[in-house]
Amino acid sequence: MDIYESEIVQIGDQAELFLNEGIVVFFGDNAPEELQEFAVLHKLNEINGEITVGSTIELSGAELRVTAVGPVANENFKNLGHLVLKLDSATEAALPGDVSCSFEKKPEVKVGDSLKIIS
Amino acid sequence: MADYKKVKVEAGPSGWGGPLEIQPTDERKYIVCITGGGIHPVAQKIADLTGAEAFDGFKSSPEGSFGAMACAVIDCGGTARIGVYPMKGVPTIDIHDTTPAGPLAQFIKEENFVSGVSEDQVNEV
């Protein structure tokens, strides 16, 4: 089942700070200006269901497998379109908002790329 | 000129940082809440006690941006918002139990950040 489908509409000037450490900080495109600078913005669409361990995230043509979900990650996603993807293959989320993923190819995120989350 | 009162915000039982004293001024007059779902009770209590205005920072940005914020109330899961507001010089209150982490961790200090905060940790000075 598709939990979410959207596209990347903007990448903030400072988002690289996070991307360089293998962290993609997503916010919906309604995020306040103050946060846009640091974020990868996706066009906010309807969210159907929750991200769980084993979910697949297709981002910029790369396939990521969810290995851990922090306790506030789904709540943040629903409330703010906010999602913190960590490409660290961790089996326990280091921080409460983390969605940790394993990957074969690291996504190179660009404006116009697609984001899809599948349960 | 408005007469704002000062409040003290302490870390919750499993929180980190602080205590912070929040003193709104004519310039920094908004208690900005960036949690989604409207004004969080912690932001409302700070607004009520100080006499400053609670502002839903997820719907819009206050005029003056970071420079108009007396403090920011967030529900950050530990990576992004936790660092953005301290970096921009805004005292930051996280309702979740977080500690400095992420690429912006260097900006998060006990003097500008407090976590694990519920209404009980917000009191008049």
gemmi code that builds the backbone of each chain (N, CA, C; Angstrom):
import gemmi

chains = {
    "A": [
        ("MET", (0.846, -1.194, 0.000), (0.000, 0.000, 0.000), (0.890, 1.256, 0.000)),
        ("ASP", (0.473, 2.232, -0.773), (1.210, 3.490, -0.773), (0.821, 4.343, 0.432)),
        ("ILE", (1.802, 4.672, 1.243), (1.536, 5.543, 2.383), (1.587, 7.001, 1.934)),
        ("TYR", (2.496, 7.274, 1.007), (2.693, 8.671, 0.622), (3.343, 8.770, -0.744)),
        ("GLU", (2.929, 9.757, -1.493), (3.547, 9.988, -2.791), (3.609, 11.488, -3.031)),
        ("SER", (4.773, 11.972, -3.381), (4.918, 13.408, -3.577), (6.157, 13.689, -4.417)),
        ("GLU", (6.459, 14.985, -4.557), (7.695, 15.337, -5.250), (8.424, 16.449, -4.505)),
        ("ILE", (9.716, 16.518, -4.740), (10.557, 17.532, -4.092), (10.373, 18.853, -4.833)),
        ("VAL", (9.995, 19.880, -4.086), (9.737, 21.164, -4.747), (10.796, 22.229, -4.440)),
        ("GLN", (11.560, 22.021, -3.386), (12.578, 23.031, -3.044), (13.615, 22.409, -2.120)),
        ("ILE", (14.849, 22.841, -2.266), (15.916, 22.403, -1.365), (16.565, 23.649, -0.785)),
        ("GLY", (16.519, 23.796, 0.521), (17.036, 25.002, 1.175), (18.548, 25.110, 1.060)),
        ("ASP", (19.030, 26.339, 1.154), (20.469, 26.602, 1.022), (21.303, 25.837, 2.041)),
        ("GLN", (20.751, 25.659, 3.231), (21.512, 25.022, 4.311), (21.194, 23.528, 4.451)),
        ("ALA", (20.350, 22.995, 3.587), (19.951, 21.583, 3.700), (21.170, 20.672, 3.553)),
        ("GLU", (22.178, 21.179, 2.837), (23.389, 20.413, 2.601), (24.103, 20.023, 3.908)),
        ("LEU", (24.005, 20.909, 4.898), (24.594, 20.609, 6.212), (24.154, 19.238, 6.692)),
        ("PHE", (22.883, 18.932, 6.453), (22.321, 17.659, 6.884), (22.579, 16.565, 5.850)),
        ("LEU", (22.399, 16.912, 4.575), (22.578, 15.916, 3.509), (23.989, 15.341, 3.535)),
        ("ASN", (24.975, 16.207, 3.840), (26.366, 15.746, 3.897), (26.592, 14.705, 4.980)),
        ("GLU", (25.722, 14.704, 5.982), (25.847, 13.706, 7.049), (24.870, 12.550, 6.865)),
        ("GLY", (24.321, 12.441, 5.664), (23.408, 11.339, 5.392), (22.047, 11.517, 6.048)),
        ("ILE", (21.657, 12.787, 6.239), (20.358, 13.066, 6.854), (19.535, 13.910, 5.884)),
        ("VAL", (18.322, 13.441, 5.584), (17.422, 14.241, 4.760), (16.331, 14.795, 5.673)),
        ("VAL", (16.308, 16.119, 5.828), (15.290, 16.745, 6.674), (14.152, 17.231, 5.777)),
        ("PHE", (13.041, 16.500, 5.808), (11.890, 16.890, 4.997), (10.927, 17.763, 5.795)),
        ("PHE", (10.372, 18.741, 5.111), (9.184, 19.420, 5.605), (8.220, 19.545, 4.441)),
        ("GLY", (6.935, 19.696, 4.768), (5.949, 19.975, 3.735), (6.158, 21.379, 3.197)),
        ("ASP", (5.578, 21.654, 2.027), (5.807, 22.961, 1.406), (5.046, 24.092, 2.102)),
        ("ASN", (4.338, 23.759, 3.198), (3.710, 24.811, 4.003), (4.580, 25.177, 5.214)),
        ("ALA", (5.783, 24.654, 5.278), (6.643, 24.909, 6.442), (6.998, 26.391, 6.528)),
        ("PRO", (7.167, 26.897, 7.760), (7.504, 28.313, 7.885), (8.861, 28.599, 7.252)),
        ("GLU", (8.979, 29.825, 6.773), (10.185, 30.281, 6.097), (11.462, 29.944, 6.869)),
        ("GLU", (11.390, 30.095, 8.198), (12.582, 29.901, 9.022), (13.152, 28.491, 8.871)),
        ("LEU", (12.278, 27.534, 8.580), (12.737, 26.148, 8.496), (13.079, 25.737, 7.066)),
        ("GLN", (12.541, 26.484, 6.098), (12.753, 26.100, 4.699), (14.225, 26.101, 4.316)),
        ("GLU", (14.972, 27.020, 4.925), (16.391, 27.163, 4.644), (17.166, 25.857, 4.888)),
        ("PHE", (16.684, 25.071, 5.846), (17.419, 23.869, 6.251), (16.818, 22.584, 5.688)),
        ("ALA", (15.731, 22.731, 4.956), (14.935, 21.549, 4.662), (14.846, 21.210, 3.184)),
        ("VAL", (14.465, 19.966, 2.933), (14.042, 19.526, 1.616), (12.516, 19.541, 1.662)),
        ("LEU", (11.907, 20.358, 0.821), (10.450, 20.513, 0.877), (9.777, 19.601, -0.135)),
        ("HIS", (8.721, 18.934, 0.324), (7.915, 18.135, -0.598), (6.528, 18.738, -0.669)),
        ("LYS", (5.887, 18.537, -1.816), (4.525, 19.039, -1.982), (3.638, 18.214, -1.064)),
        ("LEU", (2.973, 18.909, -0.150), (2.216, 18.196, 0.886), (0.988, 17.504, 0.292)),
        ("ASN", (0.935, 16.187, 0.460), (-0.206, 15.399, -0.005), (-0.784, 14.626, 1.170)),
        ("GLU", (-1.818, 13.869, 0.876), (-2.470, 13.090, 1.935), (-1.584, 11.930, 2.388)),
        ("ILE", (-1.553, 11.691, 3.695), (-0.761, 10.595, 4.255), (-1.716, 9.466, 4.645)),
        ("ASN", (-1.419, 8.265, 4.133), (-2.282, 7.117, 4.426), (-1.508, 6.071, 5.210)),
        ("GLY", (-1.667, 6.092, 6.527), (-1.030, 5.068, 7.342), (0.293, 5.522, 7.923)),
        ("GLU", (0.967, 4.585, 8.580), (2.191, 4.918, 9.311), (3.408, 4.221, 8.719)),
        ("ILE", (4.532, 4.880, 8.834), (5.801, 4.295, 8.411), (6.231, 3.308, 9.496)),
        ("THR", (6.612, 2.106, 9.092), (7.050, 1.100, 10.064), (8.360, 0.474, 9.584)),
        ("VAL", (8.985, -0.286, 10.472), (10.187, -1.023, 10.076), (9.808, -1.950, 8.922)),
        ("GLY", (10.582, -1.913, 7.864), (10.278, -2.731, 6.687), (9.608, -1.941, 5.571)),
        ("SER", (9.094, -0.742, 5.890), (8.536, 0.113, 4.828), (9.638, 0.448, 3.821)),
        ("THR", (9.222, 0.716, 2.594), (10.187, 1.100, 1.559), (9.998, 2.587, 1.237)),
        ("ILE", (11.099, 3.293, 1.110), (11.029, 4.693, 0.705), (11.789, 4.844, -0.596)),
        ("GLU", (11.073, 5.259, -1.631), (11.727, 5.519, -2.915), (11.966, 7.020, -3.016)),
        ("LEU", (13.238, 7.364, -3.065), (13.598, 8.790, -3.098), (14.633, 9.022, -4.187)),
        ("SER", (14.307, 9.891, -5.108), (15.241, 10.263, -6.176), (15.810, 9.031, -6.875)),
        ("GLY", (14.985, 8.038, -7.091), (15.412, 6.852, -7.820), (16.139, 5.814, -6.988)),
        ("ALA", (16.419, 6.125, -5.701), (17.068, 5.148, -4.823), (16.006, 4.470, -3.954)),
        ("GLU", (16.251, 3.197, -3.642), (15.289, 2.479, -2.812), (15.862, 2.293, -1.411)),
        ("LEU", (15.169, 2.846, -0.436), (15.619, 2.775, 0.954), (14.697, 1.855, 1.729)),
        ("ARG", (15.290, 1.082, 2.643), (14.484, 0.177, 3.473), (14.510, 0.716, 4.903)),
        ("VAL", (13.332, 0.901, 5.499), (13.267, 1.460, 6.853), (13.709, 0.405, 7.868)),
        ("THR", (14.710, 0.765, 8.685), (15.246, -0.175, 9.673), (14.863, 0.196, 11.106)),
        ("ALA", (14.444, 1.437, 11.327), (14.005, 1.852, 12.661), (13.139, 3.103, 12.530)),
        ("VAL", (12.165, 3.228, 13.425), (11.265, 4.388, 13.421), (11.188, 4.938, 14.839)),
        ("GLY", (11.604, 6.167, 15.030), (11.547, 6.792, 16.348), (10.103, 7.029, 16.788)),
        ("PRO", (9.892, 7.150, 18.111), (8.530, 7.244, 18.646), (7.735, 8.485, 18.226)),
        ("VAL", (8.383, 9.544, 17.802), (7.604, 10.721, 17.390), (7.658, 10.964, 15.878)),
        ("ALA", (8.282, 10.041, 15.153), (8.496, 10.251, 13.716), (7.172, 10.352, 12.941)),
        ("ASN", (6.256, 9.429, 13.198), (4.988, 9.458, 12.452), (4.136, 10.665, 12.822)),
        ("GLU", (4.184, 11.037, 14.099), (3.434, 12.205, 14.569), (3.944, 13.485, 13.875)),
        ("ASN", (5.261, 13.622, 13.783), (5.849, 14.775, 13.102), (5.465, 14.809, 11.627)),
        ("PHE", (5.440, 13.632, 11.029), (5.121, 13.551, 9.604), (3.677, 13.993, 9.381)),
        ("LYS", (2.780, 13.493, 10.229), (1.357, 13.852, 10.080), (1.108, 15.322, 10.363)),
        ("ASN", (1.722, 15.847, 11.421), (1.430, 17.223, 11.838), (2.100, 18.269, 10.967)),
        ("LEU", (3.303, 17.981, 10.533), (4.118, 19.025, 9.887), (4.650, 18.613, 8.518)),
        ("GLY", (4.328, 17.413, 8.075), (4.959, 16.920, 6.851), (6.455, 16.752, 7.059)),
        ("HIS", (6.828, 16.648, 8.331), (8.241, 16.659, 8.716), (8.741, 15.232, 8.924)),
        ("LEU", (9.820, 14.923, 8.244), (10.364, 13.576, 8.279), (11.878, 13.709, 8.278)),
        ("VAL", (12.534, 13.002, 9.189), (13.991, 13.022, 9.231), (14.490, 11.634, 8.841)),
        ("LEU", (15.007, 11.520, 7.623), (15.547, 10.235, 7.151), (17.030, 10.195, 7.457)),
        ("LYS", (17.441, 9.118, 8.119), (18.877, 8.945, 8.365), (19.362, 7.710, 7.636)),
        ("LEU", (20.352, 7.919, 6.794), (20.882, 6.801, 6.013), (21.981, 6.127, 6.831)),
        ("ASP", (21.579, 5.529, 7.943), (22.570, 4.959, 8.861), (22.316, 3.477, 9.163)),
        ("SER", (21.271, 2.913, 8.553), (20.936, 1.485, 8.737), (20.759, 1.098, 10.207)),
        ("ALA", (20.506, 2.068, 11.075), (20.374, 1.754, 12.500), (19.119, 0.916, 12.747)),
        ("THR", (19.236, -0.036, 13.663), (18.061, -0.853, 13.987), (17.341, -0.305, 15.216)),
        ("GLU", (17.976, 0.684, 15.870), (17.274, 1.426, 16.914), (17.424, 2.898, 16.598)),
        ("ALA", (16.308, 3.623, 16.583), (16.373, 5.053, 16.256), (17.186, 5.776, 17.328)),
        ("ALA", (18.216, 6.527, 16.900), (19.065, 7.236, 17.858), (18.292, 8.375, 18.516)),
        ("LEU", (17.413, 9.027, 17.754), (16.645, 10.164, 18.256), (15.162, 9.905, 18.001)),
        ("PRO", (14.313, 10.507, 18.822), (12.880, 10.179, 18.735), (12.221, 10.485, 17.395)),
        ("GLY", (12.777, 11.416, 16.616), (12.145, 11.760, 15.345), (12.715, 11.023, 14.151)),
        ("ASP", (13.682, 10.147, 14.384), (14.400, 9.517, 13.271), (13.607, 8.434, 12.547)),
        ("VAL", (13.785, 8.396, 11.247), (13.444, 7.201, 10.468), (14.767, 6.742, 9.847)),
        ("SER", (15.309, 5.662, 10.386), (16.589, 5.153, 9.886), (16.349, 4.215, 8.717)),
        ("CYS", (17.273, 4.270, 7.744), (17.116, 3.463, 6.533), (18.437, 2.821, 6.128)),
        ("SER", (18.293, 1.649, 5.512), (19.445, 1.068, 4.829), (19.276, 1.351, 3.334)),
        ("PHE", (20.345, 1.265, 2.594), (20.274, 1.647, 1.183), (21.365, 0.952, 0.401)),
        ("GLU", (21.139, 0.802, -0.897), (22.196, 0.281, -1.763), (22.896, 1.430, -2.457)),
        ("LYS", (22.069, 2.387, -2.858), (22.608, 3.569, -3.539), (22.118, 4.779, -2.763)),
        ("LYS", (23.026, 5.718, -2.488), (22.628, 6.920, -1.758), (21.842, 7.852, -2.687)),
        ("PRO", (20.675, 8.322, -2.261), (19.930, 9.228, -3.147), (20.608, 10.590, -3.266)),
        ("GLU", (20.660, 11.096, -4.480), (21.137, 12.469, -4.724), (19.878, 13.303, -4.948)),
        ("VAL", (19.475, 14.020, -3.911), (18.168, 14.663, -3.962), (18.206, 15.960, -4.776)),
        ("LYS", (17.279, 16.061, -5.727), (17.166, 17.271, -6.553), (15.696, 17.707, -6.630)),
        ("VAL", (15.504, 18.978, -6.937), (14.141, 19.480, -7.133), (13.511, 18.740, -8.313)),
        ("GLY", (12.257, 18.333, -8.130), (11.555, 17.602, -9.187), (11.583, 16.096, -8.986)),
        ("ASP", (12.466, 15.608, -8.097), (12.540, 14.173, -7.823), (11.280, 13.709, -7.088)),
        ("SER", (11.030, 12.396, -7.158), (9.841, 11.887, -6.484), (10.197, 11.265, -5.136)),
        ("LEU", (9.211, 11.305, -4.268), (9.294, 10.684, -2.941), (8.086, 9.779, -2.806)),
        ("LYS", (8.341, 8.507, -2.518), (7.236, 7.574, -2.373), (7.508, 6.692, -1.157)),
        ("ILE", (6.497, 6.522, -0.328), (6.648, 5.663, 0.850), (5.625, 4.540, 0.749)),
        ("ILE", (6.128, 3.309, 0.838), (5.278, 2.134, 0.648), (5.365, 1.262, 1.890)),
        ("SER", (4.225, 0.779, 2.367), (4.229, 0.005, 3.625), (4.845, -1.378, 3.424)),
    ],
    "B": [
        ("MET", (4.278, 51.244, 25.762), (5.177, 50.100, 25.915), (4.516, 49.041, 26.793)),
        ("ALA", (4.522, 47.836, 26.316), (3.881, 46.752, 27.078), (4.770, 46.338, 28.246)),
        ("ASP", (4.128, 45.885, 29.290), (4.858, 45.475, 30.487), (4.811, 43.943, 30.598)),
        ("TYR", (5.851, 43.314, 30.070), (5.868, 41.856, 30.062), (6.529, 41.314, 31.322)),
        ("LYS", (5.998, 40.195, 31.803), (6.600, 39.553, 32.976), (7.574, 38.462, 32.517)),
        ("LYS", (8.461, 38.113, 33.426), (9.482, 37.103, 33.129), (8.998, 35.737, 33.643)),
        ("VAL", (9.267, 34.682, 32.892), (8.992, 33.329, 33.396), (10.268, 32.494, 33.350)),
        ("LYS", (10.254, 31.475, 34.207), (11.377, 30.543, 34.249), (10.892, 29.211, 33.673)),
        ("VAL", (11.698, 28.634, 32.796), (11.347, 27.346, 32.197), (12.453, 26.357, 32.534)),
        ("GLU", (12.063, 25.296, 33.232), (13.060, 24.289, 33.632), (12.906, 23.014, 32.810)),
        ("ALA", (13.956, 22.210, 32.789), (13.905, 20.929, 32.088), (12.968, 19.982, 32.835)),
        ("GLY", (12.282, 19.133, 32.094), (11.446, 18.106, 32.698), (12.304, 17.024, 33.328)),
        ("PRO", (11.665, 16.039, 33.988), (12.395, 14.984, 34.705), (13.425, 14.258, 33.833)),
        ("SER", (13.133, 14.089, 32.543), (14.093, 13.424, 31.654), (14.641, 14.387, 30.618)),
        ("GLY", (14.464, 15.657, 30.852), (14.892, 16.659, 29.874), (16.329, 17.096, 30.087)),
        ("TRP", (16.725, 18.110, 29.324), (18.108, 18.588, 29.310), (18.101, 20.111, 29.224)),
        ("GLY", (19.168, 20.725, 29.739), (19.401, 22.150, 29.532), (18.609, 23.056, 30.464)),
        ("GLY", (18.734, 24.337, 30.210), (18.053, 25.325, 31.029), (18.663, 25.399, 32.417)),
        ("PRO", (17.977, 26.011, 33.385), (16.711, 26.720, 33.175), (16.887, 27.982, 32.329)),
        ("LEU", (15.813, 28.318, 31.614), (15.808, 29.542, 30.822), (14.876, 30.552, 31.479)),
        ("GLU", (15.268, 31.801, 31.429), (14.346, 32.857, 31.826), (13.887, 33.559, 30.562)),
        ("ILE", (12.588, 33.535, 30.356), (12.029, 34.140, 29.141), (11.436, 35.496, 29.503)),
        ("GLN", (12.010, 36.521, 28.895), (11.542, 37.895, 29.147), (11.194, 38.537, 27.804)),
        ("PRO", (9.922, 38.523, 27.432), (9.564, 39.193, 26.177), (9.834, 40.699, 26.269)),
        ("THR", (10.098, 41.294, 25.111), (10.309, 42.747, 25.040), (9.439, 43.278, 23.898)),
        ("ASP", (9.427, 44.587, 23.727), (8.642, 45.143, 22.622), (9.132, 44.610, 21.280)),
        ("GLU", (10.432, 44.324, 21.214), (10.995, 43.813, 19.975), (10.751, 42.305, 19.830)),
        ("ARG", (11.031, 41.584, 20.921), (10.836, 40.128, 20.914), (9.563, 39.822, 21.694)),
        ("LYS", (8.446, 39.916, 20.994), (7.175, 39.885, 21.715), (6.338, 38.648, 21.429)),
        ("TYR", (6.835, 37.713, 20.641), (6.023, 36.546, 20.299), (6.552, 35.262, 20.945)),
        ("ILE", (5.623, 34.495, 21.515), (5.924, 33.141, 21.978), (5.547, 32.253, 20.798)),
        ("VAL", (6.542, 31.864, 20.024), (6.259, 31.192, 18.763), (6.205, 29.680, 18.965)),
        ("CYS", (5.122, 29.100, 18.488), (4.891, 27.675, 18.669), (5.001, 26.984, 17.313)),
        ("ILE", (5.972, 26.068, 17.211), (6.172, 25.375, 15.932), (5.994, 23.881, 16.178)),
        ("THR", (4.747, 23.499, 16.455), (4.484, 22.109, 16.799), (3.436, 21.480, 15.891)),
        ("GLY", (2.766, 22.260, 15.074), (1.646, 21.708, 14.317), (0.472, 21.528, 15.262)),
        ("GLY", (-0.727, 21.629, 14.732), (-1.893, 21.461, 15.583), (-2.136, 22.632, 16.519)),
        ("GLY", (-1.763, 23.823, 16.108), (-2.100, 25.029, 16.873), (-1.121, 25.328, 17.983)),
        ("ILE", (-1.611, 26.068, 18.996), (-0.753, 26.510, 20.086), (-0.673, 25.412, 21.146)),
        ("HIS", (0.521, 24.941, 21.398), (0.719, 23.921, 22.435), (0.489, 24.542, 23.817)),
        ("PRO", (-0.058, 23.754, 24.791), (-0.311, 24.297, 26.137), (0.917, 24.930, 26.791)),
        ("VAL", (2.117, 24.436, 26.504), (3.332, 25.034, 27.079), (3.503, 26.464, 26.552)),
        ("ALA", (3.290, 26.657, 25.254), (3.404, 27.997, 24.666), (2.310, 28.906, 25.221)),
        ("GLN", (1.119, 28.349, 25.381), (0.002, 29.139, 25.899), (0.278, 29.599, 27.319)),
        ("LYS", (0.854, 28.700, 28.133), (1.129, 29.072, 29.517), (2.199, 30.167, 29.589)),
        ("ILE", (3.237, 30.044, 28.759), (4.275, 31.087, 28.741), (3.649, 32.422, 28.320)),
        ("ALA", (2.774, 32.370, 27.326), (2.109, 33.593, 26.861), (1.241, 34.183, 27.978)),
        ("ASP", (0.473, 33.319, 28.640), (-0.423, 33.799, 29.704), (0.364, 34.443, 30.837)),
        ("LEU", (1.468, 33.808, 31.239), (2.225, 34.314, 32.387), (3.028, 35.569, 32.049)),
        ("THR", (3.527, 35.653, 30.819), (4.356, 36.816, 30.468), (3.504, 37.988, 29.989)),
        ("GLY", (2.332, 37.674, 29.456), (1.515, 38.724, 28.848), (1.846, 38.929, 27.373)),
        ("ALA", (2.722, 38.077, 26.836), (3.085, 38.172, 25.417), (2.108, 37.336, 24.581)),
        ("GLU", (2.211, 37.510, 23.282), (1.267, 36.857, 22.391), (1.783, 35.498, 21.913)),
        ("ALA", (0.931, 34.460, 22.046), (1.278, 33.158, 21.480), (1.035, 33.215, 19.974)),
        ("PHE", (1.987, 32.692, 19.206), (1.940, 32.825, 17.751), (2.142, 31.453, 17.116)),
        ("ASP", (1.219, 31.065, 16.259), (1.358, 29.770, 15.582), (2.387, 29.900, 14.456)),
        ("GLY", (3.609, 29.525, 14.771), (4.717, 29.703, 13.840), (4.720, 28.696, 12.719)),
        ("PHE", (3.762, 27.763, 12.736), (3.737, 26.857, 11.598), (2.817, 27.369, 10.503)),
        ("LYS", (1.879, 28.231, 10.887), (0.955, 28.778, 9.887), (1.588, 29.938, 9.129)),
        ("SER", (2.373, 30.729, 9.833), (3.007, 31.876, 9.197), (4.223, 32.282, 10.020)),
        ("SER", (4.994, 33.212, 9.494), (6.162, 33.706, 10.219), (5.824, 35.065, 10.803)),
        ("PRO", (6.252, 35.323, 12.042), (5.975, 36.646, 12.593), (6.793, 37.697, 11.861)),
        ("GLU", (6.254, 38.894, 11.771), (6.989, 40.003, 11.182), (8.264, 40.201, 11.997)),
        ("GLY", (9.389, 40.230, 11.347), (10.655, 40.350, 12.069), (11.340, 39.004, 12.238)),
        ("SER", (10.657, 37.931, 11.795), (11.237, 36.588, 11.795), (11.866, 36.215, 13.149)),
        ("PHE", (13.074, 35.655, 13.113), (13.717, 35.179, 14.343), (13.866, 36.310, 15.372)),
        ("GLY", (14.091, 37.531, 14.888), (14.343, 38.665, 15.763), (13.126, 39.115, 16.561)),
        ("ALA", (11.944, 38.592, 16.227), (10.725, 38.976, 16.942), (10.283, 37.901, 17.924)),
        ("MET", (11.085, 36.846, 18.068), (10.686, 35.713, 18.908), (11.272, 35.830, 20.315)),
        ("ALA", (10.398, 35.873, 21.313), (10.862, 35.835, 22.706), (11.382, 34.438, 23.023)),
        ("CYS", (10.722, 33.449, 22.447), (11.186, 32.061, 22.541), (10.451, 31.245, 21.492)),
        ("ALA", (10.959, 30.034, 21.253), (10.305, 29.113, 20.330), (9.951, 27.841, 21.092)),
        ("VAL", (8.723, 27.384, 20.924), (8.298, 26.119, 21.524), (8.170, 25.103, 20.393)),
        ("ILE", (8.901, 23.992, 20.507), (8.940, 23.013, 19.422), (8.608, 21.612, 19.954)),
        ("ASP", (8.275, 20.699, 19.026), (8.155, 19.287, 19.409), (9.117, 18.495, 18.534)),
        ("CYS", (10.366, 18.843, 18.667), (11.391, 18.309, 17.783), (11.809, 16.917, 18.201)),
        ("GLY", (11.986, 16.066, 17.202), (12.453, 14.718, 17.461), (13.960, 14.614, 17.543)),
        ("GLY", (14.658, 15.736, 17.552), (16.066, 15.677, 17.891), (17.083, 16.127, 16.866)),
        ("THR", (16.671, 16.417, 15.622), (17.691, 16.683, 14.605), (17.684, 18.110, 14.057)),
        ("ALA", (16.533, 18.626, 13.684), (16.511, 19.857, 12.892), (16.098, 21.091, 13.684)),
        ("ARG", (14.822, 21.136, 14.092), (14.357, 22.344, 14.766), (15.155, 22.611, 16.044)),
        ("ILE", (15.618, 21.522, 16.679), (16.393, 21.630, 17.918), (17.603, 22.554, 17.743)),
        ("GLY", (18.121, 22.637, 16.519), (19.318, 23.435, 16.287), (19.050, 24.762, 15.601)),
        ("VAL", (18.004, 24.804, 14.777), (17.755, 25.989, 13.956), (17.495, 27.222, 14.819)),
        ("TYR", (16.613, 27.084, 15.797), (16.245, 28.261, 16.589), (17.383, 28.717, 17.515)),
        ("PRO", (18.058, 27.799, 18.226), (19.232, 28.240, 19.005), (20.290, 28.914, 18.124)),
        ("MET", (20.524, 28.371, 16.940), (21.517, 28.943, 16.022), (21.174, 30.393, 15.681)),
        ("LYS", (19.865, 30.670, 15.586), (19.413, 32.011, 15.222), (19.193, 32.901, 16.448)),
        ("GLY", (19.647, 32.427, 17.621), (19.599, 33.269, 18.808), (18.254, 33.309, 19.514)),
        ("VAL", (17.421, 32.300, 19.294), (16.110, 32.261, 19.938), (16.109, 31.196, 21.046)),
        ("PRO", (15.793, 31.589, 22.299), (15.682, 30.591, 23.363), (14.651, 29.535, 22.960)),
        ("THR", (15.000, 28.273, 23.107), (14.203, 27.206, 22.514), (13.759, 26.188, 23.553)),
        ("ILE", (12.471, 25.842, 23.485), (11.866, 24.945, 24.463), (11.291, 23.749, 23.723)),
        ("ASP", (11.839, 22.565, 23.981), (11.349, 21.351, 23.312), (10.481, 20.571, 24.292)),
        ("ILE", (9.291, 20.188, 23.854), (8.413, 19.422, 24.749), (8.864, 17.952, 24.828)),
        ("HIS", (9.666, 17.520, 23.878), (10.205, 16.155, 23.927), (11.528, 16.145, 24.706)),
        ("ASP", (11.895, 14.942, 25.177), (13.148, 14.785, 25.930), (14.314, 14.643, 24.972)),
        ("THR", (14.893, 15.749, 24.561), (16.006, 15.658, 23.615), (17.268, 16.263, 24.219)),
        ("THR", (18.392, 15.871, 23.661), (19.689, 16.449, 24.032), (20.381, 16.881, 22.731)),
        ("PRO", (21.390, 17.752, 22.831), (22.001, 18.266, 21.604), (22.469, 17.151, 20.672)),
        ("ALA", (22.070, 17.243, 19.409), (22.446, 16.250, 18.413), (22.276, 16.878, 17.045)),
        ("GLY", (22.747, 16.167, 16.035), (22.587, 16.631, 14.664), (23.684, 17.614, 14.281)),
        ("PRO", (23.705, 17.994, 13.007), (24.753, 18.876, 12.496), (24.785, 20.245, 13.189)),
        ("LEU", (23.676, 20.645, 13.813), (23.641, 21.960, 14.456), (23.862, 21.860, 15.969)),
        ("ALA", (24.297, 20.693, 16.450), (24.437, 20.461, 17.899), (25.309, 21.512, 18.578)),
        ("GLN", (26.317, 21.995, 17.851), (27.255, 22.967, 18.443), (26.556, 24.248, 18.891)),
        ("PHE", (25.378, 24.536, 18.355), (24.681, 25.769, 18.707), (23.764, 25.595, 19.921)),
        ("ILE", (23.573, 24.351, 20.359), (22.594, 24.063, 21.403), (23.290, 24.029, 22.755)),
        ("LYS", (22.957, 24.991, 23.619), (23.614, 25.119, 24.930), (22.554, 25.120, 26.031)),
        ("GLU", (23.035, 24.874, 27.259), (22.106, 24.938, 28.389), (21.527, 26.342, 28.544)),
        ("GLU", (22.231, 27.347, 28.017), (21.780, 28.741, 28.153), (20.693, 29.107, 27.141)),
        ("ASN", (20.547, 28.310, 26.066), (19.542, 28.699, 25.066), (18.561, 27.584, 24.727)),
        ("PHE", (18.627, 26.481, 25.476), (17.788, 25.334, 25.127), (17.378, 24.569, 26.380)),
        ("VAL", (16.136, 24.135, 26.396), (15.651, 23.308, 27.500), (14.647, 22.301, 26.922)),
        ("SER", (14.687, 21.054, 27.422), (13.813, 20.029, 26.826), (13.027, 19.264, 27.885)),
        ("GLY", (12.102, 18.458, 27.389), (11.258, 17.655, 28.282), (10.258, 18.510, 29.046)),
        ("VAL", (9.894, 19.645, 28.459), (9.111, 20.647, 29.186), (7.603, 20.395, 29.045)),
        ("SER", (6.920, 20.365, 30.189), (5.453, 20.398, 30.189), (5.038, 21.652, 30.959)),
        ("GLU", (3.732, 21.850, 31.075), (3.256, 23.077, 31.735), (3.822, 23.241, 33.147)),
        ("ASP", (4.053, 22.121, 33.845), (4.560, 22.179, 35.227), (5.929, 22.856, 35.327)),
        ("GLN", (6.688, 22.815, 34.228), (8.045, 23.375, 34.277), (8.083, 24.863, 33.928)),
        ("VAL", (6.914, 25.451, 33.697), (6.841, 26.881, 33.355), (6.267, 27.632, 34.544)),
        ("ASN", (7.066, 28.511, 35.146), (6.603, 29.206, 36.348), (7.015, 30.664, 36.381)),
        ("GLU", (6.241, 31.424, 37.123), (6.585, 32.844, 37.306), (7.895, 32.948, 38.074)),
        ("VAL", (8.637, 33.988, 37.805), (9.877, 34.219, 38.547), (9.549, 35.006, 39.809)),
    ],
}
model = gemmi.Model(1)
for chain_id, residues in chains.items():
    chain = gemmi.Chain(chain_id)
    for i, (resn, *xyz) in enumerate(residues, 1):
        res = gemmi.Residue()
        res.name, res.seqid = resn, gemmi.SeqId(i, " ")
        for name, pos in zip(("N", "CA", "C"), xyz):
            atom = gemmi.Atom()
            atom.name, atom.element = name, gemmi.Element(name[0])
            atom.pos, atom.b_iso = gemmi.Position(*pos), 0.0
            res.add_atom(atom)
        chain.add_residue(res)
    model.add_chain(chain)
structure = gemmi.Structure()
structure.add_model(model)
structure.setup_entities()
